[in-house]
Amino acid sequence: MREREIWRRVDRRVAGDVALWAGLAAPVAYARLTPPYERYVVPLLVGSVLLLAAAVVVGRRLPAVAVLLVLLGSVVDGNFVFALLVFSYLAGRRGERAAPAGVLFAVVAAGGTVLHLVLLDTGMATWFLLSCVLLGAGVFPWLVGRYRRQQQALVLAGWEHAEAVQREQRGAAERIRLRERARIAQEMHDSLGHELSLIALRAAALEVAGDLDPRHRVAAGELRASVAGATERLHRIIGVLREADVPASTRPAGESVADLVDGAREAGMAVRLHHSPDAADLPELTAHAAHRVVRETLTNAARYAPGAPVTVTLTGLGDRVEVRVANAPPPAGPLPGPPSHGSGLLALRERVRLAGGVLDAGPTDDGGFAVVARLPVADAAPRPEAGDGGRAGEPGRLRDARRGVRRSLLAALAAPPAVALLLSLVYYPVVTTGAVLDGTAFDRMRIGTPRSELTGLPRRQVEPPLDAPAVTAGVTCEYYTDGNFPLAQPTWRLCFADGRLTSKGRTTT
């Protein structure tokens, strides 16, 4: 199927090239095959159609070369101007870079100027006419083709941008899913882990009670072991769900650090709270982070330092608040169970970082353990998470494509008039200098007046129009302009015989 599609595309391309060659060769062949016939009409016809065929063949890979070929053909046959229009447009549409065509047109313009004004001396009128043809049939179609290419690139970039947006939306949905999984894992770790640790603490206290019946002591030990196993299974479940560490607050509504400490004290922990007045009324984000620090640390103390006294201290430090939770060395070692995975402190450190603070945790000099968090008192915007690029802006390719379309459209609309005006500013002074005949002076000229006595006669003439009437033997006609801009066309005709004015007239209306 793929090979068939490739051959189908090749067939369409060949058919298109053949149709293009036939369409461009038609005006050339028609002019050669209709009377009056020129000498060597057959060689010229064959050479012309072969030149067009060569231009069609190289036009896809080397569009600027195709333009050069038809420009060479236009030197012999003016009907190549139709091919120049087409290939100039295709050069703008197919060419990846603008430099080759720009250099080509500049070289042709400079070479044509030297050829017609210096070598052939065809005159300024012919030079201006050919320059306008090059501008209108070469440069302007190329600019239009360039604009169409840029517009096509813009459409392609737009489709790619739409696909990128769809991919971004799918990625956003995936990130939301992963964050929800992480939120569930964090909730299980924070809420259930904390409660399980307190249950294990109560069971351990019950197990070591002196007045407990032996059967109940065994049951308390089994309860403690079951809670430890449940905690381990909880950690394994969290490991499956937590694909990304995105902390989420599960703080009960209205629960303060004091409420959290009271709950731990009721569970049997020896907890003291020192709360300075300047650490009250914390911003919501800071209060959440402080609550998380205290809860996570109390959970770890209940599990790894059962029976050790714990001190919770909240101290204001100007624009920051310090949350310190420290426990003394455990009197009988940690509760039996699996070792710590360290995920709780990692999540806690990330939560503090997102709140704009820093967290330190480690053993104390007396063998205990302390967690210290310093949080900003003022509201602080959460820091961006790693890997979060923020809101995606417009892709560079789409932006460049739009800029290219605007430039191409501006060039297609403004460049030809600007170049034509520049040519006129060069052509007009050269043609009109010393060749402008005032209308009043023309009206005062009388038939029969010797040429030497005519007043207001310019010192130089302009080229006669192409449709100038033939004159009889012994009569010479001179042509002058009235200064019409920008072409400075011949306006007045003065004919002389034997040095006297025999007729005068206006060549334009």
C-alpha positions as CSV (number, residue, x, y, z in Angstrom):
1,M,0.0,0.0,0.0
2,R,2.8,2.4,0.8
3,E,4.6,1.8,-2.5
4,R,1.4,2.2,-4.4
5,E,0.8,5.6,-2.6
6,I,4.4,6.6,-3.5
7,W,3.9,5.8,-7.1
8,R,0.6,7.6,-7.1
9,R,2.3,10.7,-5.9
10,V,5.0,10.4,-8.5
11,D,2.4,10.0,-11.2
12,R,0.5,13.1,-10.0
13,R,3.8,15.1,-9.9
14,V,4.8,14.0,-13.4
15,A,1.3,14.8,-14.7
16,G,1.5,18.3,-13.1
17,D,4.9,19.0,-14.6
18,V,3.7,17.9,-18.1
19,A,0.6,20.1,-17.8
20,L,2.8,23.1,-16.7
21,W,5.1,22.6,-19.6
22,A,2.3,22.4,-22.1
23,G,0.6,25.5,-20.7
24,L,3.7,27.6,-20.9
25,A,4.8,26.3,-24.3
26,A,1.5,27.1,-25.8
27,P,1.9,30.9,-26.2
28,V,5.5,30.5,-27.4
29,A,4.5,27.8,-30.0
30,Y,1.5,29.8,-31.2
31,A,3.6,32.9,-31.8
32,R,6.2,30.9,-33.8
33,L,3.7,28.9,-35.8
34,T,1.5,31.9,-37.0
35,P,2.5,34.4,-39.7
36,P,4.6,36.3,-40.3
37,Y,7.2,33.6,-40.0
38,E,10.7,34.5,-38.9
39,R,13.9,32.9,-40.2
40,Y,15.0,29.8,-38.4
41,V,11.5,29.4,-36.9
42,V,11.8,25.7,-36.4
43,P,15.2,25.8,-34.5
44,L,13.9,28.7,-32.4
45,L,10.7,26.8,-31.6
46,V,12.4,23.6,-30.7
47,G,15.0,25.5,-28.6
48,S,12.2,27.4,-26.8
49,V,10.1,24.3,-25.9
50,L,13.3,22.4,-24.8
51,L,14.3,25.4,-22.6
52,L,10.9,25.4,-21.0
53,A,11.1,21.6,-20.4
54,A,14.5,22.1,-18.8
55,A,13.0,24.8,-16.5
56,V,10.1,22.5,-15.5
57,V,12.5,19.6,-14.8
58,V,14.9,21.7,-12.5
59,G,12.1,23.8,-11.1
60,R,11.4,21.6,-8.1
61,R,15.0,21.1,-6.9
62,L,16.5,24.4,-8.1
63,P,13.7,26.9,-8.6
64,A,16.1,29.9,-8.9
65,V,17.8,28.2,-11.9
66,A,14.4,27.7,-13.6
67,V,13.8,31.5,-13.3
68,L,17.2,32.1,-14.8
69,L,16.4,29.8,-17.7
70,V,13.2,31.6,-18.6
71,L,14.9,35.0,-18.2
72,L,17.4,33.9,-20.8
73,G,14.6,32.7,-23.1
74,S,12.9,36.1,-22.8
75,V,15.9,37.7,-24.5
76,V,14.9,35.8,-27.7
77,D,11.1,35.6,-27.2
78,G,9.0,38.0,-25.3
79,N,6.3,35.4,-24.7
80,F,8.6,33.9,-22.1
81,V,7.2,36.6,-19.8
82,F,4.3,34.2,-19.0
83,A,6.8,31.5,-18.0
84,L,8.6,34.1,-15.9
85,L,5.5,34.9,-14.0
86,V,4.8,31.2,-13.2
87,F,8.4,30.2,-12.4
88,S,9.0,33.3,-10.2
89,Y,5.9,32.4,-8.2
90,L,7.0,28.8,-7.9
91,A,10.5,29.9,-6.9
92,G,8.9,31.8,-4.0
93,R,6.6,28.9,-3.1
94,R,9.2,26.1,-3.4
95,G,12.5,27.8,-2.3
96,E,13.5,27.2,1.3
97,R,15.7,30.3,1.4
98,A,15.2,33.7,-0.1
99,A,18.8,34.4,-0.7
100,P,19.2,32.6,-4.1
101,A,16.3,34.3,-5.8
102,G,17.3,37.7,-4.3
103,V,20.8,37.4,-5.6
104,L,19.5,36.3,-9.0
105,F,17.2,39.3,-9.4
106,A,19.9,41.7,-8.2
107,V,22.4,40.3,-10.7
108,V,19.9,40.4,-13.5
109,A,18.9,44.0,-12.7
110,A,22.6,45.1,-12.6
111,G,23.6,43.2,-15.7
112,G,20.6,44.4,-17.6
113,T,21.4,48.0,-16.7
114,V,24.9,47.7,-17.9
115,L,23.8,45.9,-21.1
116,H,21.2,48.4,-22.1
117,L,22.6,51.7,-21.0
118,V,26.3,51.1,-21.6
119,L,26.8,48.4,-24.2
120,L,23.7,48.5,-26.4
121,D,22.8,52.1,-25.6
122,T,19.1,51.3,-26.0
123,G,18.0,54.4,-24.0
124,M,16.4,55.0,-20.7
125,A,12.9,54.3,-21.9
126,T,13.8,50.7,-22.8
127,W,15.7,50.3,-19.6
128,F,12.8,51.5,-17.5
129,L,10.3,49.3,-19.4
130,L,12.5,46.2,-18.9
131,S,13.0,47.0,-15.3
132,C,9.3,47.3,-14.7
133,V,8.8,43.9,-16.5
134,L,11.4,42.3,-14.2
135,L,9.7,43.9,-11.2
136,G,6.1,43.0,-12.2
137,A,6.7,39.6,-13.8
138,G,9.6,38.4,-11.6
139,V,10.0,40.0,-8.2
140,F,6.3,40.5,-7.4
141,P,5.2,36.9,-8.2
142,W,8.2,35.6,-6.2
143,L,7.1,37.7,-3.2
144,V,3.5,36.3,-3.6
145,G,4.9,32.8,-3.7
146,R,7.0,33.5,-0.7
147,Y,4.0,34.7,1.2
148,R,2.0,31.6,0.2
149,R,4.9,29.4,1.5
150,Q,5.0,31.2,4.8
151,Q,1.3,31.0,5.1
152,Q,1.5,27.2,4.5
153,A,4.2,27.0,7.2
154,L,1.9,28.9,9.5
155,V,-0.9,26.5,9.0
156,L,1.4,23.5,9.6
157,A,2.8,25.2,12.7
158,G,-0.8,25.8,13.9
159,W,-1.6,22.1,13.5
160,E,1.6,21.1,15.3
161,H,0.6,23.6,18.1
162,A,-2.8,22.1,18.3
163,E,-1.3,18.6,18.6
164,A,1.1,19.9,21.3
165,V,-1.8,21.4,23.2
166,Q,-3.6,18.0,23.1
167,R,-0.5,16.3,24.3
168,E,-0.2,18.9,27.1
169,Q,-3.8,18.3,28.1
170,R,-3.2,14.6,28.2
171,G,-0.1,15.1,30.2
172,A,-2.0,17.4,32.6
173,A,-4.7,14.8,33.0
174,E,-1.9,12.2,33.8
175,R,-0.3,14.6,36.3
176,I,-3.6,15.1,38.0
177,R,-4.1,11.3,38.2
178,L,-0.6,10.9,39.7
179,R,-1.1,13.7,42.1
180,E,-4.4,12.2,43.3
181,R,-2.6,8.9,43.9
182,A,0.1,10.7,45.8
183,R,-2.6,12.6,47.8
184,I,-4.3,9.3,48.8
185,A,-0.9,7.8,49.8
186,Q,-0.1,10.9,51.8
187,E,-3.4,10.8,53.5
188,M,-3.0,7.2,54.4
189,H,0.5,7.9,55.7
190,D,-0.4,10.9,57.7
191,S,-3.8,10.0,59.1
192,L,-3.7,6.2,59.3
193,G,0.0,6.1,60.2
194,H,-0.5,8.5,63.0
195,E,-3.5,6.6,64.4
196,L,-1.8,3.2,64.1
197,S,1.2,4.5,65.9
198,L,-1.0,5.7,68.8
199,I,-2.8,2.4,68.9
200,A,0.5,0.5,69.0
201,L,1.6,2.9,71.8
202,R,-1.5,2.1,73.8
203,A,-1.1,-1.7,73.2
204,A,2.5,-1.5,74.4
205,A,1.6,0.3,77.5
206,L,-1.1,-2.2,78.2
207,E,1.3,-5.1,77.6
208,V,3.7,-3.9,80.2
209,A,1.1,-3.1,82.8
210,G,1.9,-5.0,86.1
211,D,-1.7,-5.9,87.1
212,L,-2.7,-7.3,83.7
213,D,-3.9,-10.9,83.5
214,P,-1.4,-13.1,81.5
215,R,-4.0,-13.9,78.9
216,H,-4.7,-10.2,78.4
217,R,-1.0,-9.5,78.2
218,V,-0.6,-12.0,75.4
219,A,-3.6,-10.4,73.6
220,A,-2.1,-7.0,74.0
221,G,1.2,-8.3,72.5
222,E,-0.7,-9.8,69.6
223,L,-2.6,-6.5,69.1
224,R,0.7,-4.6,69.1
225,A,2.2,-7.1,66.6
226,S,-0.9,-6.8,64.4
227,V,-0.7,-3.0,64.4
228,A,3.0,-3.2,63.4
229,G,2.1,-5.6,60.6
230,A,-0.6,-3.2,59.4
231,T,1.8,-0.3,59.5
232,E,4.2,-2.3,57.3
233,R,1.5,-3.1,54.8
234,L,0.4,0.5,54.8
235,H,4.0,1.5,53.8
236,R,3.9,-1.0,51.0
237,I,0.6,0.4,49.7
238,I,2.0,3.9,49.9
239,G,5.0,2.8,47.9
240,V,2.7,1.6,45.1
241,L,0.5,4.7,45.1
242,R,3.2,7.3,45.6
243,E,4.5,7.7,42.0
244,A,5.2,11.4,42.6
245,D,5.9,13.1,45.9
246,V,3.1,15.7,45.9
247,P,2.2,16.4,49.5
248,A,-1.4,17.3,50.3
249,S,-2.8,18.5,53.6
250,T,-5.2,16.2,55.4
251,R,-5.4,18.4,58.5
252,P,-8.9,18.1,60.0
253,A,-10.9,21.3,59.8
254,G,-10.2,23.6,62.9
255,E,-7.6,21.3,64.4
256,S,-4.7,23.2,65.9
257,V,-1.3,22.1,67.1
258,A,-2.6,22.2,70.7
259,D,-5.5,19.9,69.7
260,L,-3.0,17.6,68.1
261,V,-0.8,17.5,71.3
262,D,-3.9,16.9,73.5
263,G,-4.8,13.9,71.3
264,A,-1.3,12.4,71.7
265,R,-1.4,13.1,75.4
266,E,-4.7,11.3,75.7
267,A,-3.2,8.3,73.9
268,G,-0.5,8.0,76.6
269,M,2.4,10.1,75.3
270,A,4.2,12.4,77.6
271,V,4.0,15.6,75.6
272,R,4.6,19.2,76.6
273,L,3.7,22.2,74.5
274,H,5.4,25.6,74.7
275,H,3.6,28.1,72.6
276,S,4.9,31.7,72.6
277,P,2.3,34.5,72.0
278,D,4.1,35.9,69.0
279,A,3.7,32.5,67.2
280,A,-0.1,32.7,67.2
281,D,-2.4,33.6,64.2
282,L,-0.1,32.1,61.6
283,P,-1.0,32.3,57.9
284,E,-2.9,29.3,56.6
285,L,0.0,27.8,54.6
286,T,2.3,28.2,57.5
287,A,-0.2,26.8,60.0
288,H,-0.7,23.8,57.8
289,A,3.0,23.2,57.6
290,A,3.5,23.6,61.3
291,H,0.6,21.1,61.9
292,R,2.2,18.6,59.6
293,V,5.6,19.0,61.3
294,V,4.1,18.3,64.7
295,R,1.9,15.4,63.6
296,E,4.7,13.6,61.6
297,T,7.2,14.1,64.5
298,L,4.8,12.8,67.1
299,T,4.0,9.8,65.0
300,N,7.7,9.0,64.6
301,A,8.2,9.5,68.4
302,A,5.4,7.2,69.3
303,R,6.8,4.5,67.0
304,Y,10.5,4.8,67.5
305,A,10.8,6.3,71.0
306,P,7.8,4.9,73.0
307,G,7.7,6.2,76.5
308,A,10.1,9.0,75.9
309,P,9.0,12.5,76.8
310,V,8.3,14.8,73.9
311,T,8.5,18.6,73.8
312,V,6.8,20.7,71.2
313,T,7.9,24.4,71.0
314,L,6.5,27.2,68.7
315,T,8.6,30.3,68.9
316,G,8.2,33.6,67.0
317,L,11.4,34.9,65.3
318,G,10.3,38.2,63.8
319,D,9.2,37.4,60.2
320,R,9.6,33.6,60.8
321,V,8.3,31.0,63.3
322,E,10.3,28.1,64.6
323,V,8.6,24.8,65.2
324,R,10.7,22.4,67.3
325,V,9.7,18.9,68.3
326,A,12.2,16.9,70.3
327,N,12.1,13.6,72.2
328,A,14.4,12.2,74.8
329,P,16.1,8.8,74.3
330,P,13.6,5.9,74.4
331,P,13.8,4.1,77.8
332,A,13.3,0.6,76.2
333,G,14.2,1.2,72.5
334,P,11.8,1.4,69.6
335,L,8.7,-0.7,69.2
336,P,9.2,-4.0,67.3
337,G,8.5,-3.7,63.6
338,P,10.0,-2.9,60.2
339,P,12.7,-0.3,59.9
340,S,11.9,3.3,58.8
341,H,11.7,4.1,55.1
342,G,12.3,7.8,55.6
343,S,9.4,8.8,53.4
344,G,7.7,10.7,56.1
345,L,10.6,13.1,56.7
346,L,11.1,13.5,52.9
347,A,7.5,14.5,52.4
348,L,7.7,16.7,55.5
349,R,10.8,18.5,54.2
350,E,9.0,19.1,50.8
351,R,5.9,20.5,52.6
352,V,8.1,22.9,54.5
353,R,10.0,23.9,51.3
354,L,6.7,24.6,49.5
355,A,5.7,26.9,52.4
356,G,8.9,28.9,52.0
357,G,10.8,27.4,55.0
358,V,13.6,25.0,55.8
359,L,13.6,21.8,57.9
360,D,16.4,20.2,59.9
361,A,16.1,16.8,61.5
362,G,18.7,14.7,63.4
363,P,19.8,13.1,66.7
364,T,20.5,15.3,69.7
365,D,23.5,15.3,72.0
366,D,21.6,13.4,74.7
367,G,20.6,10.5,72.4
368,G,17.2,11.8,71.5
369,F,15.9,13.1,68.2
370,A,14.8,16.6,67.2
371,V,13.0,18.1,64.2
372,V,13.2,21.9,63.7
373,A,11.3,23.8,61.0
374,R,11.6,27.5,60.3
375,L,8.6,28.9,58.5
376,P,7.8,32.4,57.2
377,V,5.1,34.3,59.0
378,A,4.0,36.3,56.0
379,D,2.0,34.7,53.3
380,A,4.4,33.2,50.7
381,A,3.5,31.9,47.3
382,P,4.2,28.2,47.0
383,R,7.4,27.5,45.2
384,P,7.1,25.7,41.8
385,E,7.5,22.0,41.9
386,A,10.4,20.4,40.1
387,G,9.6,19.7,36.5
388,D,6.6,22.1,36.4
389,G,7.2,24.3,33.5
390,G,4.2,26.6,34.2
391,R,1.8,27.6,31.7
392,A,3.0,26.7,28.2
393,G,3.6,29.7,25.9
394,E,3.3,29.8,22.2
395,P,5.8,27.5,20.5
396,G,8.7,29.2,18.9
397,R,8.0,27.7,15.5
398,L,4.4,29.0,15.5
399,R,5.6,32.4,16.5
400,D,8.3,32.4,13.9
401,A,5.8,31.3,11.2
402,R,3.5,34.1,12.0
403,R,6.3,36.6,12.0
404,G,7.4,35.2,8.6
405,V,3.9,35.5,7.1
406,R,3.7,39.1,8.3
407,R,7.0,39.9,6.7
408,S,6.2,38.2,3.5
409,L,2.9,39.9,3.2
410,L,4.5,43.3,3.9
411,A,7.2,42.6,1.4
412,A,4.7,41.5,-1.3
413,L,2.6,44.6,-0.8
414,A,5.3,47.2,-0.2
415,A,8.4,46.1,-2.1
416,P,7.1,46.3,-5.7
417,P,5.7,49.9,-5.3
418,A,8.8,50.9,-3.4
419,V,11.2,49.6,-6.1
420,A,9.0,51.1,-8.8
421,L,9.1,54.4,-7.1
422,L,12.9,54.1,-6.8
423,L,13.2,53.3,-10.5
424,S,11.0,56.3,-11.3
425,L,13.2,58.6,-9.2
426,V,16.2,57.4,-11.2
427,Y,14.5,57.3,-14.6
428,Y,12.5,60.6,-14.4
429,P,15.4,63.0,-13.8
430,V,17.6,61.4,-16.4
431,V,14.8,61.6,-19.1
432,T,13.4,65.0,-18.3
433,T,16.6,67.0,-17.8
434,G,16.8,69.5,-20.7
435,A,13.9,67.9,-22.5
436,V,10.8,69.6,-21.0
437,L,8.9,71.9,-23.3
438,D,6.5,74.3,-21.6
439,G,3.0,74.4,-23.0
440,T,2.9,78.2,-23.2
441,A,6.1,78.2,-25.3
442,F,4.6,75.5,-27.5
443,D,1.5,77.6,-28.1
444,R,3.6,80.7,-29.1
445,M,5.5,78.7,-31.8
446,R,4.3,79.6,-35.3
447,I,4.4,77.6,-38.5
448,G,7.2,78.8,-40.8
449,T,9.4,80.2,-38.1
450,P,13.1,79.2,-38.4
451,R,14.2,76.7,-35.8
452,S,16.9,79.1,-34.6
453,E,14.3,81.7,-33.8
454,L,12.0,79.5,-31.7
455,T,12.0,80.5,-28.1
456,G,11.8,78.0,-25.2
457,L,13.0,75.1,-27.3
458,P,14.7,72.6,-25.0
459,R,18.4,71.7,-25.7
460,R,17.7,67.9,-26.0
461,Q,14.9,65.6,-27.2
462,V,13.2,62.5,-25.9
463,E,12.8,59.3,-27.7
464,P,9.8,59.2,-30.2
465,P,6.8,57.1,-29.2
466,L,6.5,53.6,-30.6
467,D,3.5,54.6,-32.8
468,A,5.2,57.7,-34.2
469,P,3.9,58.5,-37.7
470,A,6.2,58.1,-40.7
471,V,7.5,61.4,-42.2
472,T,8.2,62.3,-45.8
473,A,11.7,62.7,-47.2
474,G,13.4,66.0,-46.1
475,V,11.2,66.3,-43.0
476,T,12.5,65.6,-39.5
477,C,10.4,65.5,-36.4
478,E,11.5,66.3,-32.8
479,Y,9.8,65.1,-29.7
480,Y,9.7,66.8,-26.3
481,T,7.9,66.0,-23.0
482,D,5.9,68.2,-20.7
483,G,7.4,66.5,-17.6
484,N,4.6,64.0,-16.9
485,F,5.6,61.8,-14.0
486,P,6.8,59.1,-13.8
487,L,7.2,58.0,-17.5
488,A,8.0,61.4,-19.0
489,Q,6.3,60.3,-22.2
490,P,6.7,62.4,-25.4
491,T,4.1,65.1,-25.4
492,W,5.0,67.6,-28.2
493,R,5.9,66.9,-31.8
494,L,7.7,69.6,-33.9
495,C,8.5,68.8,-37.5
496,F,11.0,70.8,-39.6
497,A,11.9,71.1,-43.3
498,D,14.7,73.2,-44.6
499,G,15.3,74.5,-41.0
500,R,11.7,75.9,-40.6
501,L,8.8,74.6,-38.5
502,T,6.3,73.0,-40.9
503,S,4.0,71.3,-38.4
504,K,3.5,70.8,-34.7
505,G,1.1,68.7,-32.6
506,R,0.5,66.8,-29.4
507,T,1.3,63.2,-29.2
508,T,-0.7,62.4,-26.0
509,T,-4.1,63.4,-24.8
